Amino acid sequence: MIKEASKVDIIDYARQHGYELNLNNKYGTGVEHDSLVINREKNTFYWYSRDFGGGSIKFAETFMDLSFQDAVRDLTGKEYQKAEYVEIPKEPFKFKHTPAWNTKKVENYLINQRKIDPEIVSSLIKTSYLKQNSYGDCVFTWNKTGRIVGADEQGTVRDEARFGNTRGTKKMIMKNSESNYGFNVTLGTPKALYFFEAPVDLLSYWSMNKELKDCRLISMNGAKEQTVVNFLNQTIAAHGVTPTNGIYLGVDNDFTGHKLMEKFRKISFQDVETKKDVKFKNLIAGDTQINKHFFDIYQDLGTKHNLDWKILAAIHKAETNMGTTNEPFEKGMGYFLGTYERNSKSKPVEIDVYDSLNKCAEAIKPFFDGENYQGFRIYKDNEGKSIDSSSKLTERVVYYFEKYSNEGYKLVDEVLKDWNDLLKDSMKNEKPTEKMENLKIESTMIPVKEVEYQHENGTYLVFVTNDKKFQAEIKNKTEVVGFFEGDSPEEIEQLIKIYGYESVEKNDVKELDHFKQNKEKNVNNKNKEKLNTLQIER
């Protein structure tokens, strides 16, 4: 029965039960709950505002308020359409782009509306990372070792009727873009990686930190764990560098962003050659900002109960991300403030933050001696047993208590949630930034003219860059690493500059390194000879 119940089409089931949906070819969305999305091909749903989903049975449990057994009975007790998921093979990406005559709309949108640094925008346009299509949209191209493997399209005109009040503008990924990849820019040698949820967030952080060098800035198009893993592996393979200076997660200051940070926060690994530790670091937008109204509450209750106010702030942050409702950061991650059950049919409700934290302070008091907080034993499981200090919630409280104590905090009227909001806020009272003389994007998409031709011994590529002409044998680009074979150290070096380390065979890389070492030795020997000659002449 369970198997049969799982095959019931969610859309048909919802219709027959009078549950209203907005439908298109691929998806259905709830009329009452617009964050409910049903994937028609896979016959699954996800309720984004509640952060859970499932198949037909879970849908019946959630929206028809049925137990598991009753949901199965209801799904199999009537005639419903059966859903059969057929996986459609993904076609290769083709960059279909109709360019505009100029880039004025893109420049106006990014510079004047989103406050992105003009020099950065200009550099991206010149290097073909940023384009304007015939609709006036921003097109952010996804560069992967010299090839465009995908693109973001960001509208430049608000249309709330089409795209809603929250989003406002067109945002989409070009069809058949490479999965778990995204817009990225490399500055020098990528010894550090910076991840953001969208291209505009990436450009906002860069605008605030124009001194950045030897790093790679990456947009994930959301908060995607697999994208982080893919770019880490691809950076090591294509650039021959491990990001020993850190992997920074510059995600939004919301539940989704925090969940990604929690997945990576305690993970680290070691570079095989240098033995240096590589760690994931918190770069969440506005993460140490504290609302002034809440700050007054923390201090008042801290004084009243003789507690360090930062403990109360850390608990509020850990449970609800300093929210005003009883919705917890994650299921099971609330006790004093985040009491809402995520699989509940009802919605989170507003809470009295002062009253909730007052009860929290009374519970904490026996474990606090005025300076040190012992064990965080206030948290209990469903059976009333204390949760030990290794629990996820406790770790999160300790993390923010130490963060506020060691790194500080910033008091604000309103906590900002993404890097573009932070950029615009930072520019309110500041003068325009000085021109940066050496803004250089280390791009594998450098200007290059290339022509392929057939020969009886194989297929060759003739490429011209910096007025020099080179030739290389081509292997199957889509199937092998090292799809070019260079004939000289200079040719190999140019191939790496244009197409990345992945483009050439490992033996060619070794040959180039050997050539450079010998060249350096010869230069050093000549310098020694000159020095000896000078000494003799004296």
N, C-alpha and C positions, 0 to 999 in steps of 0.2 A: 504493500500500500504506500509506503514512504516513497518508493521509486516512482510510482504512478503520480503521486501528489507533486513530486518535484518537476514533473514534465508539464504540468498545467501552465498555460500561458498567463503571465502576471497581468498583462494588459486586459485580456478577456475576463479574467477573474475580477479585476478591479471594476470593470464596466458593469458586470452583472451584479455587483454589490453596490452600485451607485456611487463609486468613488471617482470623482472627476479628475481627468487628466488632460494635459495639452500634449498632442502627439505630432511627431514628424516621422520620417522613414526609419530613423535609427533609434530615437529616444522618446520616452514619455516623461513628462514632468508633472508634479502635483499642482493642482490649482490652489488648494488650501495651504499646502507646504511646498513652496517653490524650490526648496533645496533637495526635494526628493527627485531622484533621476532613475528611470528604468531603462536599462539597456535591452532593446528589443531583440538584438541578435543573440545575446548570451542568456537572455531571460533571467536577468538579475536586477536588483535595485540597490541603490545606495542613498542613504539619507544624510547628506553632508552636514547639516546643522547638528545632527545627533551623533555623527561619526560611527555609523554602523550600517550594515546592509546584509544581503543574502539572496536566497532564491524564493520560490513560490511559498514554501512553508513558513519561512521567516516573515514574509510579507503578510500572510494571513494572521500570524500570531500578533504582529505589530499593529496593523491597521484595522483588523476585525476584532482585536482584543480577545484572542483565543489561546488556549493552552496548546502545547505541541500536538497532543493527541486529537483535540478538537479541530485543530487546523488541518491535520491529515484527513480526518473524516469529512470535513467541509469541502476540501479540494477534490476528494474522490467520490463524494456523494451526489454530485451533479455532473452534467455534461459541459465541459469546458474545452476550448481549443487546446491542442497540445503544441508545445513549442519545441522545435528541433533546431539546435544551434549548429550551423554550418560555417566553419571557419573560412573566410575569404582570403586567399593568398594576397600578400601585400605586393604591389607593383613597385619597381625601382623608382626612386625619386627623380623627377624632372623639374628643373627650375623654370617654371612658366611665369615669365615676368614681362609685363608691358610697361616700359619705362615712361615716365613723364618727361616733358621737355626741360624741366628744371627741378630743383629740390626745395623750392621756397616754402611749400606747405609743411614739409618735414622739419625744416629748420625753424620755422615759426612755432610749430607745435613743441618741439623738444627744447628750444632755447627760451622762448617767451612764456609758454604755458607750463612746461615741466621744469624749467630753470636749469637745464643741463648746460654744462660749460660749452661756450661756442667753439673753442679750439678742439675739444674732443669731438663734437659733432662734425666739424670740418674735416678732421683727420679720418673719421670713419667713412665719410662720403668719398674722400679721395682714394681710400684703399678698398673701396667696394664692399665694405662691411655693412654699409647703410645705403639704401636706395629709396627712391620714391616711385610708386607705381602710378598708373594712369588715373586711379581713383583718389590719389593724394595721400595714400597710406604710407606709413613707415614700413620698410621691408628690411628686417635684420637677417642677414644671411648667416648660415651655420657653416663655418669653415672647418674642414677636417683634412689635414695634410694636403692642402692645395685644391680640394674639391668642395663644392657646395653640396651639402647632403640634406639640407632642409632650410626653412626660413620661418620667422615670425612675421605676421602682418598686424600692425598696430594702427588703428584709425586715428585720424587727426581732428575729427569733428565729433562733438558730443551729439548723440541721438538717443535720448533716454526712452523714447517710445519703442525703439528697436532693441536696445541693449540694457535697459533697466537703469534705475537710479544709482545703484551701487557701482556698476561697471561703467556705464555711460558711453563708452566708445567701442568700436569693433576691435576684437582681439581674437586671433585665430592662428593656427599652425598650418602652414602650406601642406597640401595633400601629399601623403606618402613620405613625409619627412622622416629621417632616421629616428627610430624609437630611442627614448632615454638619452637624447643628445640635446644640443641647444646652441644658442648664440654664445660665442666666446671670443675673447681677445687676449692675446699673449703679449706681455710687455717684458722684453728681455728674455732671460732664462727662467722658466717657471719653477722657481724654488718654493713657491707658495701658491695655493689654490684658494680662490674666493668664490663661493657659490651664492647665487641670489635667485629669487623666485620669478623675476621677469627682467627683460632687457633694460627697462627704464630704471628699475632698482639698481641694477649693475652700474649704469651710467651715472646715477645719482651718487652712489658711493664713490665712484671714480672722480666725479666732479669735486667732492669734498676732500679727496685725498689724491691730488694731482701728482704728488711726489712718488706715487707707487712705481715700483720697478721690480724686475725679476719675479714676475708673478703671472698668473692666468686668471682672468675674470670670466665667470661662467653663469649663464642663465639656465635654470632647470625647467622653466615653464610650470612652476608649481613647487612643491616640496617633495622631490622624488629621490628616494634612497638609491635606486638603481642608477640614476643619472650621476650621482656622486661617485659610485663605484666605477662606472664606465669611464668617466673623465679621469679618474685617478689612474686607472690602468692605461688609458690611451695616452696620457701625458708622459708616463714613464716609457711607453713603447715608442712614441713619436719624437719625443724630445730627449730621451736618454737621461732624464732627470727625475729624482724622487723629491717630492715637495717637503723637504726637511724643515723649512721655515714655518710650516703649519698649514692646515686645511681649515679655512674659516667658513662658517655657515651663517651668511648674512640674510637669514630668512625673516619673514614678517613676525611681528610680536603678537601672534595669535595662537590658538590651540594647535593648528596644523604645523606652524613653524616650530613650536616648542616640542612637539612630538618627534620631529625629525632630529632636533638637537639632542633629545633624550636617547635616541637610538645610537648616536655616535659619541656622546659625551665621554664615556669611559673607555672607548676603543682607542688603541694606539698600536703602532707597529714599528719595526726597526728597519732602517735602510741597511741592506746587506753589506754594501761597500764601506760606508762611513760609520756604521753602527749608531747613527743618530736616531733618536726616537721621533716618529712622525705622529703628531697629535691633532685631533679635531678640536677646534676652538669656537667658543660662543661669540658670534657677531650679530646676534639678534637685534634688529632695529629697536632702539628705545628701551632696551631690556632693563636698564638700571634707572629709568625714569620713575618717579613716584608722584602721584597726584597729591597736590598740596592739601586737599580736604582729607584724604586718607592719612596723610602724614600727621595732621593734627590729632586724628583719632588714635593713631599708634602711640604718639607721645603722651597724650592724655591718659590712656590706659596703662602705659608703661610707668608713668609717675604714680598713678593710683595703686597699682599692684607691685610697685618696686621691681619692675622688670626692664630689661633692655628692649626698647621699642622695636629694634631691628628683628627680634624674634617674631613679633606679631606681624610685621611687614612680610617676613619670609614665609610665614604660614599662609597669609592671604595670597601671596604671589604663587606659592606652590600648589595651593588647592584650586584657585579660580583665575589665576593670572591677574589678580587684583580686580576682579569683576564685581558687578553689583547684583548678580543673580546667584542662584544656588547650583549653577551648572559647573561641574568640576572640570579641571584641565583634561582629565582622562577618567574613564570608568574605574571606579574604586579608589580614586585619588582625592576623596573629600571626606571630611569628618565634621568640622565645625561650620564651614561655609558651603562647601561643594556637596550638598546632600542629595542632589538630584540624580535619579537613576536614568542612565542614558537610553535604556531600552523601553522606557515608559512612553505611553501614548500622549501624556500631557506635556506641556511646555515648561521650561524652567521659569521660576518666579523670582521677583525682586526680593532681596533680603535686607534686613537691618544690619549693616556691617558693624556698627558700634556694638549692638547687643551680642552679635555672634562672636566678635573678638573679645568682648568682656567675659563671656563664658569660657572662651579659650584661655584667657589670662588666668582665670580662677583655676583652671585645670593644670596650667603650667606651673603655677606658683610653688607647689611642693617639690619640684625638681630643679628649682633655680635658686642659687645661693647668693645672687647679687652680681656675680661675675661670670660664672660658668653654668651652662645648661646641661644637665646630666641625662643623656639617653633618649630624649624626645619620646618618653613613654606614654604620652597622652593619647597616642593613636591605638585603637583597639579594633580587632576584627569582628565579624558578625556574632561570634560566640562570647564576646566581651574580653577576650584574651589580648594582652598587650602585643602590639606588632613590634618586633625588634628593630634595631637601628639599621639593619640591612634592607628594610623594605624600601620600595621605590619612592613612596611618598615621603618617608623620613629623609632619605638621601636628598630629595629635592628641596626640602625645608633647610637642611644643613647647608646645601650648596648655596642657596640665596642668602642665608644668614651670613655665611663667610664672605660672599660676594659684596654685600652691603658693608660689611665690617672692614674688608681689605681694599676693595676697589672704589668704594664710595657710591654715590647716588646723585641724581639730579631732580630737584623739585620743579614740577611743571603744573600748569593749569589743566592741561589735557595730555595724557600719555599718547605719543605718536606711535603708529603701528608699522610703518614701512620706511624705506630709505628715501623715497622721493618726498614724503612728508617732512622728514628730517632735513633734507636739502633745502626745501622751500622755507622752512622755519629758520634755518641758519642764515638765510639771505635777507631776512626782514630788516636787520639793523646793520648789515655789513656792506662795505664798499665792494665794488666789482673786483674779482681776483686779478692779480697781476698776470701779464702775459707770460706763459711758460715757454722759454726758448727752445727746449729740447724735448718736445712732446713727440715721442716716436712709438708707433705700434709695430712690434716685431711680428710681421705677418708672413705666413707662407703664401699669401695671395699677392706677392709682389708683382709689379708689371712684368709680364713675360709673353712673348709671342712664340707659339709652338705649332709645328706641323708634323703630322704622322705620315710615314710613307712605308710602302711594302718593299721588301727585298727578298731574294731567294733564301737568305739566311735568317729571315725573321722580320718583325715589325720594329721600326725605329722611330724615335722622336727627335726632331731637330728643334732646339729651343734657343731663343735669343734673349739675353738679358744683359743690361748694362753695356750694350753694343758689342757683346761677345757671343759667338756662336758655338753651341755644344750639340753633341749627338749622343743618344743613349738607346740601348736596346730595351724594348718593352716586353714585359711578361703579362700575364692575366691580372689586371689590377684588382678585380673583384674577388679573386681566389687566393692570392698569395701575398705574404709580407715580403717586401723587397722586390717591387715590380719593375724597377729599373736596374740595369747593369751598366755601371760607368767604366770608361776605359782609362781614365787618368784621375789623379788626386784632385785636380782643379775641377774636373767635371763632377766627381762625386760630391765635392763640397757645394757646388751650385745646386745639385739635385736635392741635397739635404735642406739647403736654405729655402728652396722653392716648394718642395713637396714633403719635407719632414723626414725624420730618421726611418719611419716605416717604409719609405719608398725605395730604400737601397738595401742590398744584402749586408748581413752582419760582417762578412769578410771584407767588404768594401769599406765599412766603417773602421775596422781594425787597420786596414791598409792606409786610410786617410790619417788616423791617429799616429801610425808609425811614420808616415811622411812628415807630419807636423813636428813630431819629436826630433827627427833627423834634421829638419830645417832649423829648428830652434837650437840644436847642438851646433850646427854649422855657423849660425849667427853668433852664438856665444864664443866659439873658437876664434872667429874672425875678430871679435871684440877683444879677446885676450891677446891675439897677435898684435893688434893695434896698440894695446896698452903696453905690451912688452917692447914694441918699437919705440914708443914714446919714452919709456924708461931708459932704453939704451942710448937714445939721442941725447937725453939729459946728462 
